Structures are given as C-alpha cells and as structure tokens.
Amino acid sequence: MKILVCISHVPDTTSKINFTDGDTKFDTNGVQFVINPNDEFGLTRAMWFKEKQSAHVTVVNVGGPETEPTLRKALAIGADAAIRVNTPATDGFSVAKQLAQVVTDGNYDLVIAGRESIDYNGGMVPGMIAGLTNANFVNNCINLEIEGTSVTAVREIDGGKETVSTTLPLVIGGQKGIVEESDLRIPNMRGIMMARQKPLTVTEPVAANAETNSVKFEKPAPKGAVKLVSPDNLDELINLLHNEAKVI
C-alpha cells in the first residue's frame, strides 16, 4: 500500500504573531514552525500501517525551501520519502491542485491529510483533493482500519460518531483520535541521522489559479478591564449585565 501524508508547515501556537506591510503579510521573523498537529496525528497512523502492513509512506508539502526542516522532521519520525512542491501555499484550491497532481503521478492508495491546518483553519484541502482525483473521502476521521482494499473508518459527527465502510483509493481528513497525543513520536538520533539519507524530491508546480486571497490580517481586540461587583450588590450586577454587557 502506498500512502501519501500531506504536511502543513505552520507556526507554533506559542509563537508571538505579527503582521507587516499594513497588516497584509504574516511576519515570520522569530516564529517557530512545526508540523500541523492534525497532520502529525495522520503521520503517526501512517507509521502504524508501515509497521504492520509494510506500507510505503511519502510526505508532501506545498511551499518554499523554508518548509524543508518540517519535512525532514517527518522523515525522522519514519516516513520513507518526501516531496516538496516548489510554490507558495497561496490558498486552499491551489494547494489542493498541486497535491492532487502528486497523488495522480504517484498512484497512491491512501492520502492522509489533516482535516484543517491551524494557521488558516480553512478545512477545504482534503475534500478538494478527493474531488480532483475521483477518490473516496472521509472527513473528521478518528479511526481507520484497512484490509486489502476494504476500509472501515470512524468519523466524528454532531453528537456522536459514525462508522463507514469504503474502499481504496481514499482521502481522509484526520484529526486527534486517529491516534492519541500519547502516541505521537519524537524523532530520536537514529531517525534524525537516517532522515538525512532519505530522498527529498523538489517538483515544480502545475498551473493553478488561486481562487481566494487574504486582504488583511487583524489581531483580536485586547480584553477590556474587569469590573468587580460586591456580592452584596446584586442590583448593580444585574444593571451592568443588562445595560453594559447586554447579555440579559
């Protein structure tokens, strides 16, 4: 089985975020980048298939040379090979178009993507890949079992879980639950050394128009000052909630 894991190169949530050029561009100075958490859950699941079913695992990213350390980390975790599509990740459709071409060229059986990235939270790419490659699709996937070409998947729905049966080729949008945080793997020294010898292929992009663009970024407004009301002054509390906060 050939597995392709889509890897987003995203800012660590502990990084301080700033914008430049009139708040139209993200300032990467001083920002630590990591594997998108939803993608890391999917990569760990792919490692299970590699170990138990001898699957071959390739990771892929759409981005410039600055994303290669993130791909190398994925190789150190255990992926067999990496692909970088040499173009900026401008919007969901253009990224999906590039990834769909990689899927088609590589004839992959299973494509594991995170249900969304933590930077833009668009949640569009996995479904678009499935549509562009005419593959089956399961989103919000929290469990995945494969026997031959038969697949049993569990996905999270409003108020519960749904178990579905499908077949390969398949694209999933994975999330926490497909493995747990305790299952995530930290690259060891042997994995880091081996990652240097594994192939990282750079491919040129196919033609794809960006269908959306970011006009401006804006940070959340700072929290206002807190007003303290004596527990004995319920009338004042009700007045503030009704006339100022307007929540009652």
C-alpha positions as a printed NumPy array, in Angstrom:
array([[  0.   ,   0.   ,   0.   ],
       [  1.28 ,   3.435,  -0.948],
       [  0.41 ,   6.211,   1.474],
       [  0.814,   9.945,   0.928],
       [  0.677,  12.144,   4.034],
       [  0.081,  15.848,   3.425],
       [  2.141,  18.019,   5.77 ],
       [  1.423,  21.681,   6.501],
       [  4.24 ,  23.892,   7.785],
       [  2.512,  26.027,  10.439],
       [  3.518,  28.436,  13.224],
       [  3.804,  27.003,  16.708],
       [  0.821,  28.234,  18.711],
       [  3.188,  29.576,  21.392],
       [  4.819,  31.973,  18.895],
       [  4.087,  35.679,  19.051],
       [  2.259,  36.653,  15.86 ],
       [  2.821,  39.921,  13.975],
       [  1.975,  41.294,  10.537],
       [  3.805,  43.581,   8.121],
       [  3.048,  45.735,   5.052],
       [ -0.045,  47.302,   6.542],
       [ -1.209,  44.023,   8.131],
       [ -1.354,  42.303,   4.74 ],
       [  1.505,  39.817,   5.248],
       [  2.42 ,  37.428,   8.041],
       [  5.744,  38.269,   9.698],
       [  7.779,  35.058,  10.007],
       [ 10.665,  36.644,  11.935],
       [ 11.249,  34.84 ,  15.207],
       [  8.42 ,  32.356,  14.589],
       [  8.979,  28.646,  15.242],
       [  7.301,  26.389,  12.669],
       [  6.054,  22.854,  13.296],
       [  4.14 ,  20.038,  11.611],
       [  0.438,  20.877,  11.631],
       [ -0.993,  18.907,  14.597],
       [ -3.794,  17.239,  12.6  ],
       [ -1.199,  16.152,  10.034],
       [  1.065,  14.766,  12.754],
       [ -1.766,  12.563,  14.022],
       [ -2.213,  11.285,  10.455],
       [  1.517,  10.713,  10.01 ],
       [  1.614,   8.614,  13.174],
       [ -1.271,   6.498,  11.893],
       [  0.608,   6.034,   8.625],
       [  3.583,   4.752,  10.632],
       [  1.32 ,   2.074,  12.096],
       [  0.366,   0.937,   8.596],
       [  4.044,   0.928,   7.638],
       [  4.989,  -1.268,  10.587],
       [  2.007,  -3.624,  10.473],
       [  1.291,  -3.831,   6.731],
       [  4.626,  -2.827,   5.155],
       [  3.097,   0.315,   3.658],
       [  5.386,   2.802,   1.917],
       [  4.89 ,   6.312,   3.332],
       [  5.686,   9.537,   1.486],
       [  5.136,  13.004,   2.946],
       [  4.39 ,  16.041,   0.809],
       [  4.275,  19.779,   1.338],
       [  3.438,  22.732,  -0.889],
       [  5.852,  25.556,  -0.086],
       [  9.29 ,  27.058,  -0.451],
       [ 12.672,  25.838,   0.835],
       [ 11.823,  27.122,   4.317],
       [  9.453,  24.169,   4.768],
       [ 12.133,  21.508,   4.299],
       [ 13.075,  21.251,   8.011],
       [  9.458,  20.292,   8.698],
       [  9.619,  17.616,   6.004],
       [ 12.924,  16.36 ,   7.426],
       [ 11.269,  16.011,  10.825],
       [  8.554,  13.88 ,   9.204],
       [ 11.296,  11.734,   7.643],
       [ 12.977,  11.418,  11.044],
       [  9.683,  10.222,  12.514],
       [  9.726,   7.402,   9.969],
       [  8.402,   8.428,   6.555],
       [ 10.273,   6.825,   3.648],
       [ 10.45 ,   9.783,   1.266],
       [  9.404,  13.428,   0.963],
       [  8.175,  15.674,  -1.833],
       [  8.13 ,  19.467,  -1.82 ],
       [  6.095,  21.244,  -4.472],
       [  8.069,  24.399,  -5.099],
       [  5.395,  27.095,  -4.857],
       [  3.908,  29.207,  -2.052],
       [  0.749,  27.854,  -0.425],
       [ -1.492,  30.707,  -1.511],
       [ -4.982,  29.311,  -0.975],
       [ -6.849,  26.056,  -0.44 ],
       [ -7.725,  25.362,  -4.066],
       [ -4.248,  25.974,  -5.47 ],
       [ -2.711,  23.778,  -2.748],
       [ -5.24 ,  21.008,  -3.441],
       [ -4.488,  21.247,  -7.172],
       [ -0.764,  20.736,  -6.543],
       [ -1.369,  17.85 ,  -4.135],
       [ -3.845,  16.203,  -6.497],
       [ -1.172,  16.163,  -9.199],
       [  1.262,  14.474,  -6.788],
       [ -1.416,  11.889,  -5.947],
       [ -2.076,  11.18 ,  -9.615],
       [  1.596,  10.977, -10.561],
       [  2.4  ,   8.678,  -7.619],
       [ -0.701,   6.481,  -7.906],
       [ -1.214,   6.493,  -4.131],
       [ -3.778,   4.216,  -2.49 ],
       [ -4.351,   6.308,   0.629],
       [ -3.97 ,  10.042,   1.137],
       [ -3.932,  11.229,   4.752],
       [ -4.386,  14.944,   5.328],
       [ -5.332,  16.848,   8.449],
       [ -8.94 ,  17.971,   8.48 ],
       [ -7.622,  21.551,   8.659],
       [ -4.427,  23.476,   9.35 ],
       [ -4.105,  25.569,  12.495],
       [ -2.963,  28.691,  10.638],
       [ -5.901,  29.347,   8.277],
       [ -8.394,  26.697,   9.505],
       [ -9.96 ,  26.507,   6.043],
       [-10.738,  22.789,   6.162],
       [-11.002,  22.673,   2.355],
       [ -7.956,  20.847,   1.049],
       [ -8.712,  17.147,   1.802],
       [-12.153,  17.247,   0.17 ],
       [-10.794,  19.1  ,  -2.849],
       [ -8.034,  16.503,  -3.312],
       [-10.67 ,  13.756,  -3.276],
       [-12.787,  15.63 ,  -5.797],
       [ -9.869,  16.311,  -8.13 ],
       [ -8.633,  12.702,  -8.017],
       [-12.053,  10.999,  -8.009],
       [-11.219,   9.185,  -4.745],
       [-13.487,   8.302,  -1.836],
       [-13.42 ,  10.768,   1.054],
       [-13.913,  10.572,   4.829],
       [-13.572,  13.776,   6.849],
       [-13.128,  14.25 ,  10.613],
       [-11.67 ,  10.742,  10.711],
       [-10.882,   9.381,  14.203],
       [-10.214,   5.738,  13.382],
       [ -9.047,   3.887,  10.286],
       [ -8.624,   0.173,   9.558],
       [ -7.616,  -1.264,   6.176],
       [ -7.708,  -4.856,   4.93 ],
       [ -6.664,  -5.21 ,   1.3  ],
       [ -8.698,  -2.54 ,  -0.47 ],
       [-11.526,  -2.548,   2.09 ],
       [-11.641,   0.284,   4.605],
       [-13.537,   0.807,   7.837],
       [-13.401,   4.36 ,   9.127],
       [-14.951,   6.164,  12.062],
       [-15.673,   9.856,  11.794],
       [-16.839,  12.425,  14.29 ],
       [-20.294,  13.885,  13.674],
       [-22.521,  16.25 ,  15.636],
       [-23.487,  14.478,  18.814],
       [-21.604,  11.258,  18.194],
       [-19.582,   9.052,  15.867],
       [-20.331,   7.362,  12.552],
       [-18.713,   4.163,  11.242],
       [-18.479,   3.91 ,   7.461],
       [-17.232,   1.27 ,   5.018],
       [-15.482,   2.263,   1.818],
       [-12.651,   1.212,  -0.484],
       [ -9.309,   2.448,  -1.705],
       [ -8.303,   4.823,  -3.204],
       [ -9.27 ,   7.026,  -0.3  ],
       [ -8.579,  10.516,   1.015],
       [ -9.161,  11.218,   4.692],
       [ -9.234,  14.389,   6.745],
       [ -7.737,  13.171,  10.018],
       [ -7.694,  14.626,  13.492],
       [ -6.946,  13.745,  17.1  ],
       [ -8.443,  10.33 ,  17.77 ],
       [ -6.979,   8.644,  14.721],
       [ -4.141,   8.355,  17.219],
       [ -3.876,   9.959,  20.645],
       [ -1.35 ,  12.577,  21.73 ],
       [  0.45 ,   9.935,  23.788],
       [  1.077,   8.001,  20.545],
       [  2.897,  10.849,  18.793],
       [  6.555,  10.148,  18.102],
       [  9.573,  12.288,  18.873],
       [ 12.429,  11.78 ,  16.403],
       [ 15.383,  10.002,  18.001],
       [ 19.018,  10.43 ,  16.996],
       [ 18.959,   7.386,  14.712],
       [ 15.852,   8.684,  12.951],
       [ 17.409,  12.133,  12.514],
       [ 20.584,  10.651,  11.015],
       [ 18.609,   8.37 ,   8.681],
       [ 16.424,  11.283,   7.565],
       [ 19.474,  12.949,   6.033],
       [ 19.848,   9.996,   3.66 ],
       [ 16.199,   9.728,   2.631],
       [ 15.089,  11.3  ,  -0.654],
       [ 13.503,  14.744,  -0.604],
       [ 12.306,  15.492,  -4.115],
       [ 11.506,  19.027,  -5.244],
       [  8.934,  19.244,  -8.031],
       [  7.717,  22.235,  -9.971],
       [  4.06 ,  23.251,  -9.651],
       [  1.303,  22.712, -12.18 ],
       [ -0.752,  25.671, -13.362],
       [ -3.352,  26.577, -10.751],
       [ -5.2  ,  29.817, -10.119],
       [ -5.735,  30.986,  -6.557],
       [ -9.472,  31.35 ,  -6.035],
       [ -9.187,  33.346,  -2.795],
       [ -6.693,  35.739,  -1.245],
       [ -6.146,  37.309,   2.151],
       [ -6.835,  41.05 ,   2.072],
       [ -5.817,  41.957,   5.614],
       [ -4.988,  40.354,   8.953],
       [ -6.212,  41.653,  12.286],
       [ -5.387,  40.553,  15.811],
       [ -8.202,  40.043,  18.303],
       [ -9.001,  43.159,  20.304],
       [ -7.363,  43.178,  23.735],
       [ -9.611,  42.234,  26.604],
       [-11.172,  45.151,  28.437],
       [-10.719,  45.945,  32.084],
       [-12.584,  43.798,  34.579],
       [-15.237,  45.372,  36.772],
       [-15.595,  43.884,  40.23 ],
       [-19.012,  43.972,  41.872],
       [-19.601,  43.256,  45.528],
       [-21.523,  40.002,  46.094],
       [-23.889,  42.041,  48.25 ],
       [-24.739,  44.431,  45.386],
       [-26.817,  42.22 ,  43.079],
       [-28.769,  45.177,  41.691],
       [-25.554,  46.709,  40.313],
       [-24.506,  43.359,  38.814],
       [-27.86 ,  42.994,  37.068],
       [-27.682,  46.584,  35.83 ],
       [-24.199,  46.038,  34.319],
       [-25.167,  42.734,  32.685],
       [-28.315,  44.266,  31.22 ],
       [-27.217,  47.773,  30.162],
       [-23.46 ,  47.424,  29.558],
       [-22.675,  43.805,  28.692],
       [-26.168,  43.365,  27.181],
       [-26.244,  39.653,  27.915],
       [-29.569,  39.655,  29.76 ]])
